Amino acid sequence: VYDLKALLRGVDRGVPREELFDVMIPAGEFDRAALRQLSGARDVNDLMRILSTWGSPYAAPLKRGFKSYERNRSTIEMELALDSFVAGHFLSAVSEGTEDGRIIRTMISTRVDTANVMTLIKVGGEGFTGPTLAELFIEGGGGGVGGGRLSKSDFLKLAETENRETLLTALAGAVSGRDFSDVLLEADSEEPSLLEERFEELVCMELFRAALSDPLSIALPAVFIYMKVREVKNLGTITRGKVFDIPEDELRRILIYPWQSAPA
């Protein structure tokens, strides 16, 4: 899905095939040969045609967001359609009757809530209205795809808020769960990317606590993967900081310290 999102953005913006292929990472059903062919798509419609020809399950959610793309030339609805599809796929595949299933469902639920909150922050005041705005929300609820910390009605109402600082305060009051509320109240309105990392930390901490409670569960390998991902992100940040001469104090501020709030 990360590869597909990068492909959507790159093909839409006319990024040269080789430059686009260089940032792809073979994963899942997309090996290097598949990614090379997808990187050569003439446009977004051609990208969907290739996926449909292969019988890829990702073709259907992309088609759902394509009408919006044709209207506003933004890939955001296609990307969110992918997020919704993947979350639903995982939840339908994970057993409800096991501890490992409960842990994974909680993780997916938190990630869906994070996606809805971040979408609202990114599109707030951008003029999305009616059905178009509603399609940006990943549905929650017991039989659906989400966790429900932010209701759809609050999502639609808060989307009219144009000032980001005001939006963050209003969101903190609208979401359920003190963990989400605290992150929003402490957020820097000018740096939404750092806010997204704070939400990622909530997912990581949920897994960490589950691993402490049951070290033989899926939580232990899952939290290890999160730690490795964060190591890579930090290395990338440090590398860019050195290349662009970012002051050391600023670089330290934007690094991720995932265990600073870990329970004893």
ZADO-1210 file (C-alpha; in nm, 4 decimals, padded with zeros to 6 digits):
<atoms>
<atom x="00.0000" y="00.0000" z="00.0000" code="VAL" pos="1"/>
<atom x="00.2871" y="00.2408" z="00.0728" code="TYR" pos="2"/>
<atom x="00.4260" y="00.1546" z="-00.2702" code="ASP" pos="3"/>
<atom x="00.0884" y="00.2168" z="-00.4334" code="LEU" pos="4"/>
<atom x="00.0513" y="00.5545" z="-00.2626" code="LYS" pos="5"/>
<atom x="00.3963" y="00.6573" z="-00.3829" code="ALA" pos="6"/>
<atom x="00.3090" y="00.5343" z="-00.7335" code="LEU" pos="7"/>
<atom x="-00.0167" y="00.7309" z="-00.7351" code="LEU" pos="8"/>
<atom x="00.1572" y="01.0531" z="-00.6375" code="ARG" pos="9"/>
<atom x="00.4502" y="00.9975" z="-00.8715" code="GLY" pos="10"/>
<atom x="00.2451" y="00.9030" z="-01.1767" code="VAL" pos="11"/>
<atom x="00.0055" y="01.1927" z="-01.1129" code="ASP" pos="12"/>
<atom x="00.2956" y="01.4378" z="-01.1005" code="ARG" pos="13"/>
<atom x="00.4779" y="01.2925" z="-01.4002" code="GLY" pos="14"/>
<atom x="00.7839" y="01.1722" z="-01.2080" code="VAL" pos="15"/>
<atom x="01.0217" y="00.9929" z="-01.4501" code="PRO" pos="16"/>
<atom x="00.9884" y="00.6143" z="-01.4439" code="ARG" pos="17"/>
<atom x="01.3396" y="00.5415" z="-01.3129" code="GLU" pos="18"/>
<atom x="01.3158" y="00.7998" z="-01.0350" code="GLU" pos="19"/>
<atom x="00.9840" y="00.6517" z="-00.9252" code="LEU" pos="20"/>
<atom x="01.1096" y="00.2941" z="-00.9403" code="PHE" pos="21"/>
<atom x="01.4132" y="00.3852" z="-00.7275" code="ASP" pos="22"/>
<atom x="01.1926" y="00.4646" z="-00.4252" code="VAL" pos="23"/>
<atom x="00.9854" y="00.1441" z="-00.4497" code="MET" pos="24"/>
<atom x="01.0357" y="-00.1412" z="-00.2014" code="ILE" pos="25"/>
<atom x="00.9329" y="-00.4920" z="-00.3175" code="PRO" pos="26"/>
<atom x="00.6657" y="-00.6214" z="-00.0790" code="ALA" pos="27"/>
<atom x="00.3557" y="-00.8401" z="-00.0792" code="GLY" pos="28"/>
<atom x="00.2305" y="-00.9090" z="-00.4304" code="GLU" pos="29"/>
<atom x="00.4621" y="-00.6477" z="-00.5835" code="PHE" pos="30"/>
<atom x="00.8068" y="-00.7867" z="-00.6689" code="ASP" pos="31"/>
<atom x="01.0652" y="-00.5797" z="-00.8558" code="ARG" pos="32"/>
<atom x="00.9252" y="-00.6770" z="-01.1958" code="ALA" pos="33"/>
<atom x="00.5735" y="-00.5755" z="-01.0941" code="ALA" pos="34"/>
<atom x="00.6927" y="-00.2436" z="-00.9489" code="LEU" pos="35"/>
<atom x="00.8917" y="-00.1684" z="-01.2640" code="ARG" pos="36"/>
<atom x="00.5824" y="-00.2185" z="-01.4787" code="GLN" pos="37"/>
<atom x="00.3646" y="-00.0101" z="-01.2466" code="LEU" pos="38"/>
<atom x="00.6273" y="00.2673" z="-01.2424" code="SER" pos="39"/>
<atom x="00.5899" y="00.2921" z="-01.6192" code="GLY" pos="40"/>
<atom x="00.2158" y="00.3685" z="-01.6074" code="ALA" pos="41"/>
<atom x="00.1278" y="00.6610" z="-01.8368" code="ARG" pos="42"/>
<atom x="-00.1223" y="00.8086" z="-01.5911" code="ASP" pos="43"/>
<atom x="-00.3371" y="00.7133" z="-01.2904" code="VAL" pos="44"/>
<atom x="-00.6001" y="00.5501" z="-01.5118" code="ASN" pos="45"/>
<atom x="-00.3308" y="00.3328" z="-01.6738" code="ASP" pos="46"/>
<atom x="-00.2028" y="00.2353" z="-01.3278" code="LEU" pos="47"/>
<atom x="-00.5510" y="00.1116" z="-01.2340" code="MET" pos="48"/>
<atom x="-00.5832" y="-00.0719" z="-01.5664" code="ARG" pos="49"/>
<atom x="-00.2622" y="-00.2665" z="-01.4995" code="ILE" pos="50"/>
<atom x="-00.3814" y="-00.3648" z="-01.1505" code="LEU" pos="51"/>
<atom x="-00.7211" y="-00.4715" z="-01.2881" code="SER" pos="52"/>
<atom x="-00.5541" y="-00.6841" z="-01.5555" code="THR" pos="53"/>
<atom x="-00.3542" y="-00.8613" z="-01.2854" code="TRP" pos="54"/>
<atom x="-00.6683" y="-00.9227" z="-01.0802" code="GLY" pos="55"/>
<atom x="-00.5168" y="-00.7254" z="-00.7909" code="SER" pos="56"/>
<atom x="-00.7532" y="-00.6668" z="-00.4958" code="PRO" pos="57"/>
<atom x="-00.6210" y="-00.3085" z="-00.4805" code="TYR" pos="58"/>
<atom x="-00.7869" y="-00.2182" z="-00.8112" code="ALA" pos="59"/>
<atom x="-01.1389" y="-00.1936" z="-00.6609" code="ALA" pos="60"/>
<atom x="-01.0647" y="00.0609" z="-00.3846" code="PRO" pos="61"/>
<atom x="-00.8665" y="00.2748" z="-00.6291" code="LEU" pos="62"/>
<atom x="-01.1626" y="00.2803" z="-00.8666" code="LYS" pos="63"/>
<atom x="-01.3873" y="00.4007" z="-00.5831" code="ARG" pos="64"/>
<atom x="-01.1708" y="00.7085" z="-00.5342" code="GLY" pos="65"/>
<atom x="-01.1068" y="00.7733" z="-00.9030" code="PHE" pos="66"/>
<atom x="-01.4175" y="00.9864" z="-00.9678" code="LYS" pos="67"/>
<atom x="-01.3044" y="01.2294" z="-00.6997" code="SER" pos="68"/>
<atom x="-00.9560" y="01.2325" z="-00.8523" code="TYR" pos="69"/>
<atom x="-01.1052" y="01.3257" z="-01.1892" code="GLU" pos="70"/>
<atom x="-01.2941" y="01.6134" z="-01.0234" code="ARG" pos="71"/>
<atom x="-01.0183" y="01.7714" z="-00.8145" code="ASN" pos="72"/>
<atom x="-00.6937" y="01.6086" z="-00.9371" code="ARG" pos="73"/>
<atom x="-00.6037" y="01.5083" z="-00.5828" code="SER" pos="74"/>
<atom x="-00.5073" y="01.1505" z="-00.4965" code="THR" pos="75"/>
<atom x="-00.6161" y="01.1793" z="-00.1314" code="ILE" pos="76"/>
<atom x="-00.9460" y="00.9913" z="-00.1712" code="GLU" pos="77"/>
<atom x="-00.7778" y="00.7107" z="-00.3629" code="MET" pos="78"/>
<atom x="-00.5156" y="00.6816" z="-00.0884" code="GLU" pos="79"/>
<atom x="-00.7801" y="00.6764" z="00.1844" code="LEU" pos="80"/>
<atom x="-00.9761" y="00.4148" z="-00.0106" code="ALA" pos="81"/>
<atom x="-00.6634" y="00.1977" z="00.0058" code="LEU" pos="82"/>
<atom x="-00.6339" y="00.2563" z="00.3819" code="ASP" pos="83"/>
<atom x="-00.9974" y="00.1631" z="00.4333" code="SER" pos="84"/>
<atom x="-00.9652" y="-00.1506" z="00.2203" code="PHE" pos="85"/>
<atom x="-00.6542" y="-00.2703" z="00.4027" code="VAL" pos="86"/>
<atom x="-00.7991" y="-00.2081" z="00.7487" code="ALA" pos="87"/>
<atom x="-01.1163" y="-00.3961" z="00.6553" code="GLY" pos="88"/>
<atom x="-00.9133" y="-00.6801" z="00.5034" code="HIS" pos="89"/>
<atom x="-00.7056" y="-00.7187" z="00.8195" code="PHE" pos="90"/>
<atom x="-01.0047" y="-00.7080" z="01.0517" code="LEU" pos="91"/>
<atom x="-01.1899" y="-00.9713" z="00.8497" code="SER" pos="92"/>
<atom x="-00.8817" y="-01.1956" z="00.8456" code="ALA" pos="93"/>
<atom x="-00.7991" y="-01.1712" z="01.2176" code="VAL" pos="94"/>
<atom x="-00.9759" y="-01.4084" z="01.4554" code="SER" pos="95"/>
<atom x="-01.1870" y="-01.2433" z="01.7257" code="GLU" pos="96"/>
<atom x="-01.1575" y="-01.5310" z="01.9717" code="GLY" pos="97"/>
<atom x="-00.7860" y="-01.5248" z="02.0488" code="THR" pos="98"/>
<atom x="-00.5594" y="-01.2950" z="02.2487" code="GLU" pos="99"/>
<atom x="-00.3386" y="-01.2389" z="01.9447" code="ASP" pos="100"/>
<atom x="-00.6472" y="-01.1454" z="01.7444" code="GLY" pos="101"/>
<atom x="-00.7565" y="-00.8964" z="02.0120" code="ARG" pos="102"/>
<atom x="-00.4104" y="-00.7349" z="02.0150" code="ILE" pos="103"/>
<atom x="-00.3983" y="-00.6968" z="01.6378" code="ILE" pos="104"/>
<atom x="-00.7545" y="-00.5642" z="01.6222" code="ARG" pos="105"/>
<atom x="-00.6719" y="-00.3029" z="01.8856" code="THR" pos="106"/>
<atom x="-00.3642" y="-00.2003" z="01.6878" code="MET" pos="107"/>
<atom x="-00.5631" y="-00.1673" z="01.3640" code="ILE" pos="108"/>
<atom x="-00.8384" y="00.0220" z="01.5452" code="SER" pos="109"/>
<atom x="-00.5923" y="00.2795" z="01.6803" code="THR" pos="110"/>
<atom x="-00.4328" y="00.3221" z="01.3386" code="ARG" pos="111"/>
<atom x="-00.7748" y="00.3844" z="01.1805" code="VAL" pos="112"/>
<atom x="-00.8565" y="00.6469" z="01.4436" code="ASP" pos="113"/>
<atom x="-00.5194" y="00.8077" z="01.3777" code="THR" pos="114"/>
<atom x="-00.5875" y="00.8142" z="01.0035" code="ALA" pos="115"/>
<atom x="-00.9222" y="00.9899" z="01.0577" code="ASN" pos="116"/>
<atom x="-00.7734" y="01.2492" z="01.2917" code="VAL" pos="117"/>
<atom x="-00.4790" y="01.3193" z="01.0584" code="MET" pos="118"/>
<atom x="-00.7084" y="01.3426" z="00.7550" code="THR" pos="119"/>
<atom x="-00.9162" y="01.6029" z="00.9348" code="LEU" pos="120"/>
<atom x="-00.6054" y="01.8041" z="01.0222" code="ILE" pos="121"/>
<atom x="-00.4790" y="01.7889" z="00.6625" code="LYS" pos="122"/>
<atom x="-00.8076" y="01.8814" z="00.4897" code="VAL" pos="123"/>
<atom x="-00.9637" y="02.1117" z="00.7516" code="GLY" pos="124"/>
<atom x="-01.0677" y="02.4398" z="00.5887" code="GLY" pos="125"/>
<atom x="-00.9807" y="02.3136" z="00.2378" code="GLU" pos="126"/>
<atom x="-01.3352" y="02.3363" z="00.1084" code="GLY" pos="127"/>
<atom x="-01.4303" y="01.9688" z="00.1140" code="PHE" pos="128"/>
<atom x="-01.8051" y="01.9407" z="00.1687" code="THR" pos="129"/>
<atom x="-02.0956" y="01.6971" z="00.1543" code="GLY" pos="130"/>
<atom x="-02.0403" y="01.3525" z="00.0024" code="PRO" pos="131"/>
<atom x="-01.6797" y="01.4327" z="-00.0910" code="THR" pos="132"/>
<atom x="-01.5904" y="01.5072" z="00.2703" code="LEU" pos="133"/>
<atom x="-01.7820" y="01.2046" z="00.4000" code="ALA" pos="134"/>
<atom x="-01.5828" y="00.9763" z="00.1698" code="GLU" pos="135"/>
<atom x="-01.2611" y="01.0837" z="00.3420" code="LEU" pos="136"/>
<atom x="-01.3745" y="00.9258" z="00.6698" code="PHE" pos="137"/>
<atom x="-01.2827" y="00.5612" z="00.7329" code="ILE" pos="138"/>
<atom x="-01.5929" y="00.4092" z="00.8872" code="GLU" pos="139"/>
<atom x="-01.5750" y="00.2792" z="01.2438" code="GLY" pos="140"/>
<atom x="-01.8060" y="00.0709" z="01.4581" code="GLY" pos="141"/>
<atom x="-01.8411" y="-00.2900" z="01.5665" code="GLY" pos="142"/>
<atom x="-01.8947" y="-00.4366" z="01.2221" code="GLY" pos="143"/>
<atom x="-01.6733" y="-00.2007" z="01.0267" code="GLY" pos="144"/>
<atom x="-01.3249" y="-00.0762" z="00.9952" code="VAL" pos="145"/>
<atom x="-01.2481" y="00.1531" z="01.2809" code="GLY" pos="146"/>
<atom x="-01.2025" y="00.2300" z="01.6421" code="GLY" pos="147"/>
<atom x="-01.4513" y="00.5097" z="01.6899" code="GLY" pos="148"/>
<atom x="-01.2463" y="00.7576" z="01.8941" code="ARG" pos="149"/>
<atom x="-01.3715" y="01.0235" z="01.6522" code="LEU" pos="150"/>
<atom x="-01.7306" y="00.9972" z="01.5285" code="SER" pos="151"/>
<atom x="-01.8233" y="01.0687" z="01.1690" code="LYS" pos="152"/>
<atom x="-02.0588" y="01.3488" z="01.2731" code="SER" pos="153"/>
<atom x="-01.7789" y="01.5246" z="01.4659" code="ASP" pos="154"/>
<atom x="-01.5437" y="01.4679" z="01.1725" code="PHE" pos="155"/>
<atom x="-01.7832" y="01.6411" z="00.9312" code="LEU" pos="156"/>
<atom x="-01.8540" y="01.9279" z="01.1718" code="LYS" pos="157"/>
<atom x="-01.4895" y="01.9936" z="01.2614" code="LEU" pos="158"/>
<atom x="-01.3826" y="01.9904" z="00.8964" code="ALA" pos="159"/>
<atom x="-01.5281" y="02.3407" z="00.8681" code="GLU" pos="160"/>
<atom x="-01.2688" y="02.4749" z="01.1149" code="THR" pos="161"/>
<atom x="-01.0122" y="02.6742" z="00.9182" code="GLU" pos="162"/>
<atom x="-00.7626" y="02.7595" z="01.1925" code="ASN" pos="163"/>
<atom x="-00.5437" y="02.4580" z="01.2715" code="ARG" pos="164"/>
<atom x="-00.4762" y="02.5576" z="01.6316" code="GLU" pos="165"/>
<atom x="-00.8495" y="02.5948" z="01.6959" code="THR" pos="166"/>
<atom x="-00.9087" y="02.2624" z="01.5232" code="LEU" pos="167"/>
<atom x="-00.6580" y="02.0810" z="01.7459" code="LEU" pos="168"/>
<atom x="-00.8272" y="02.2160" z="02.0592" code="THR" pos="169"/>
<atom x="-01.1732" y="02.1224" z="01.9320" code="ALA" pos="170"/>
<atom x="-01.0491" y="01.7768" z="01.8321" code="LEU" pos="171"/>
<atom x="-00.9061" y="01.7185" z="02.1788" code="ALA" pos="172"/>
<atom x="-01.2538" y="01.7727" z="02.3197" code="GLY" pos="173"/>
<atom x="-01.4266" y="01.5603" z="02.0558" code="ALA" pos="174"/>
<atom x="-01.2150" y="01.2436" z="02.0635" code="VAL" pos="175"/>
<atom x="-01.2743" y="00.9745" z="02.3214" code="SER" pos="176"/>
<atom x="-00.9759" y="00.8507" z="02.5166" code="GLY" pos="177"/>
<atom x="-00.7393" y="01.0619" z="02.7232" code="ARG" pos="178"/>
<atom x="-00.4398" y="00.9318" z="02.5284" code="ASP" pos="179"/>
<atom x="-00.5590" y="01.0867" z="02.2004" code="PHE" pos="180"/>
<atom x="-00.6793" y="01.4018" z="02.3738" code="SER" pos="181"/>
<atom x="-00.3434" y="01.4609" z="02.5471" code="ASP" pos="182"/>
<atom x="-00.1506" y="01.4213" z="02.2206" code="VAL" pos="183"/>
<atom x="-00.3731" y="01.6783" z="02.0487" code="LEU" pos="184"/>
<atom x="-00.3472" y="01.9304" z="02.3331" code="LEU" pos="185"/>
<atom x="00.0332" y="01.9069" z="02.3299" code="GLU" pos="186"/>
<atom x="00.0616" y="01.9197" z="01.9481" code="ALA" pos="187"/>
<atom x="00.2474" y="02.1845" z="01.7519" code="ASP" pos="188"/>
<atom x="-00.0045" y="02.3230" z="01.5016" code="SER" pos="189"/>
<atom x="00.2749" y="02.4003" z="01.2555" code="GLU" pos="190"/>
<atom x="00.4159" y="02.0465" z="01.2384" code="GLU" pos="191"/>
<atom x="00.1481" y="01.7826" z="01.1700" code="PRO" pos="192"/>
<atom x="00.4127" y="01.5229" z="01.0779" code="SER" pos="193"/>
<atom x="00.5378" y="01.5230" z="01.4373" code="LEU" pos="194"/>
<atom x="00.1784" y="01.4806" z="01.5565" code="LEU" pos="195"/>
<atom x="00.1433" y="01.1712" z="01.3387" code="GLU" pos="196"/>
<atom x="00.4531" y="01.0240" z="01.5012" code="GLU" pos="197"/>
<atom x="00.3033" y="01.0839" z="01.8456" code="ARG" pos="198"/>
<atom x="-00.0010" y="00.8827" z="01.7429" code="PHE" pos="199"/>
<atom x="00.2277" y="00.6101" z="01.6122" code="GLU" pos="200"/>
<atom x="00.3837" y="00.6082" z="01.9573" code="GLU" pos="201"/>
<atom x="00.0416" y="00.5366" z="02.1085" code="LEU" pos="202"/>
<atom x="00.0143" y="00.2254" z="01.8904" code="VAL" pos="203"/>
<atom x="00.3645" y="00.1227" z="01.9933" code="CYS" pos="204"/>
<atom x="00.2896" y="00.1737" z="02.3615" code="MET" pos="205"/>
<atom x="-00.0287" y="-00.0351" z="02.3394" code="GLU" pos="206"/>
<atom x="00.1785" y="-00.3181" z="02.1947" code="LEU" pos="207"/>
<atom x="00.4507" y="-00.2661" z="02.4560" code="PHE" pos="208"/>
<atom x="00.2043" y="-00.2999" z="02.7426" code="ARG" pos="209"/>
<atom x="00.0497" y="-00.6088" z="02.5822" code="ALA" pos="210"/>
<atom x="00.3962" y="-00.7618" z="02.5447" code="ALA" pos="211"/>
<atom x="00.4697" y="-00.7009" z="02.9145" code="LEU" pos="212"/>
<atom x="00.1397" y="-00.8618" z="03.0071" code="SER" pos="213"/>
<atom x="00.1826" y="-01.1626" z="02.7765" code="ASP" pos="214"/>
<atom x="00.5389" y="-01.2010" z="02.6393" code="PRO" pos="215"/>
<atom x="00.4353" y="-01.5085" z="02.4379" code="LEU" pos="216"/>
<atom x="00.1753" y="-01.3148" z="02.2382" code="SER" pos="217"/>
<atom x="00.2034" y="-01.1518" z="01.8943" code="ILE" pos="218"/>
<atom x="00.2644" y="-00.8180" z="02.0721" code="ALA" pos="219"/>
<atom x="00.6347" y="-00.8878" z="02.1324" code="LEU" pos="220"/>
<atom x="00.7369" y="-00.9372" z="01.7665" code="PRO" pos="221"/>
<atom x="00.4987" y="-00.6576" z="01.6650" code="ALA" pos="222"/>
<atom x="00.6571" y="-00.4057" z="01.9013" code="VAL" pos="223"/>
<atom x="01.0033" y="-00.5166" z="01.7856" code="PHE" pos="224"/>
<atom x="00.9045" y="-00.4326" z="01.4266" code="ILE" pos="225"/>
<atom x="00.7815" y="-00.0898" z="01.5402" code="TYR" pos="226"/>
<atom x="01.1161" y="-00.0276" z="01.7109" code="MET" pos="227"/>
<atom x="01.3098" y="-00.1192" z="01.3952" code="LYS" pos="228"/>
<atom x="01.0905" y="00.1079" z="01.1816" code="VAL" pos="229"/>
<atom x="01.1574" y="00.3960" z="01.4201" code="ARG" pos="230"/>
<atom x="01.5309" y="00.3311" z="01.4095" code="GLU" pos="231"/>
<atom x="01.5204" y="00.3621" z="01.0299" code="VAL" pos="232"/>
<atom x="01.3151" y="00.6831" z="01.0495" code="LYS" pos="233"/>
<atom x="01.5666" y="00.8346" z="01.2895" code="ASN" pos="234"/>
<atom x="01.8590" y="00.7367" z="01.0681" code="LEU" pos="235"/>
<atom x="01.6863" y="00.8988" z="00.7712" code="GLY" pos="236"/>
<atom x="01.6197" y="01.2157" z="00.9716" code="THR" pos="237"/>
<atom x="01.9807" y="01.2351" z="01.0907" code="ILE" pos="238"/>
<atom x="02.1106" y="01.1834" z="00.7357" code="THR" pos="239"/>
<atom x="01.8920" y="01.4617" z="00.5967" code="ARG" pos="240"/>
<atom x="01.9907" y="01.6823" z="00.8902" code="GLY" pos="241"/>
<atom x="02.3598" y="01.6404" z="00.8109" code="LYS" pos="242"/>
<atom x="02.3073" y="01.6975" z="00.4371" code="VAL" pos="243"/>
<atom x="02.1068" y="02.0178" z="00.4906" code="PHE" pos="244"/>
<atom x="02.3043" y="02.1447" z="00.7934" code="ASP" pos="245"/>
<atom x="02.0080" y="02.1411" z="01.0304" code="ILE" pos="246"/>
<atom x="02.1188" y="02.2733" z="01.3729" code="PRO" pos="247"/>
<atom x="02.1808" y="01.9967" z="01.6254" code="GLU" pos="248"/>
<atom x="01.9204" y="02.1280" z="01.8723" code="ASP" pos="249"/>
<atom x="01.6542" y="02.1279" z="01.6009" code="GLU" pos="250"/>
<atom x="01.7583" y="01.7810" z="01.4862" code="LEU" pos="251"/>
<atom x="01.7332" y="01.6425" z="01.8396" code="ARG" pos="252"/>
<atom x="01.3867" y="01.7951" z="01.8734" code="ARG" pos="253"/>
<atom x="01.2445" y="01.6124" z="01.5715" code="ILE" pos="254"/>
<atom x="01.4003" y="01.2731" z="01.6437" code="LEU" pos="255"/>
<atom x="01.1665" y="01.0041" z="01.7762" code="ILE" pos="256"/>
<atom x="01.2266" y="00.8874" z="02.1329" code="TYR" pos="257"/>
<atom x="00.9651" y="00.6101" z="02.1572" code="PRO" pos="258"/>
<atom x="01.0438" y="00.4836" z="02.5049" code="TRP" pos="259"/>
<atom x="01.0530" y="00.8145" z="02.6908" code="GLN" pos="260"/>
<atom x="00.7040" y="00.7443" z="02.8274" code="SER" pos="261"/>
<atom x="00.7346" y="00.3673" z="02.8558" code="ALA" pos="262"/>
<atom x="00.5841" y="00.2196" z="03.1719" code="PRO" pos="263"/>
<atom x="00.8320" y="00.1064" z="03.4358" code="ALA" pos="264"/>
</atoms>
